[in-house]
Amino acid sequence: MAMDTQHVTSTETDQPTIRPLKGYQTSCDAKNEKGKPCWGFLKIWYGAPDELTRTIPRDHVIYRCQKCGQLYHGPPHRHVSRSWRKMEMIAPER
């Protein structure tokens, strides 16, 4: 089995693993012991320690899974549901 150098497990270092987000990812895709994805919701972790916030790019935020606690980093989500486009299509007549 090949070792993934991008994701270091928390047993090898003192810091937990922080994965990058994939596109508009809003749910956790970490696999449990049985190999099934968690699918927990990702929420911005405002109480993240300074040691973790220093390891990610300055414009990114840390997300934490509500179910398993896996950490992710990525840009803050804006208009994930894209409901604002629906409002543009339904413009009031003048």
Residue pairs with C-beta under 8 A, 6 or more apart in sequence:
7 17
7 19
8 17
9 17
10 16
10 17
15 51
15 52
15 55
16 52
16 71
17 70
17 71
18 52
18 55
18 56
18 62
18 71
18 72
18 73
19 30
19 70
19 71
19 72
19 73
20 72
20 73
20 74
21 42
21 63
21 72
21 73
21 74
21 75
22 29
24 77
24 80
25 42
25 72
25 74
26 41
26 42
26 77
26 80
27 38
27 39
27 40
27 41
27 42
28 37
28 38
28 39
28 40
28 41
28 42
28 65
28 67
28 68
28 70
28 72
29 37
29 38
29 39
30 37
30 38
30 65
30 68
30 70
31 37
31 38
32 38
32 68
38 65
38 67
38 68
38 70
39 67
40 65
40 66
40 67
40 68
40 70
41 65
41 66
41 67
42 63
42 64
42 65
42 66
42 72
43 63
43 64
43 66
44 61
44 62
44 63
44 76
45 61
45 62
45 63
45 64
45 71
48 62
48 64
52 62
52 71
53 62
56 62
56 73
57 73
59 75
60 73
60 74
60 75
61 73
61 74
61 75
61 76
62 71
62 72
62 73
63 71
63 72
63 73
63 74
64 70
64 71
64 72
65 71
65 72
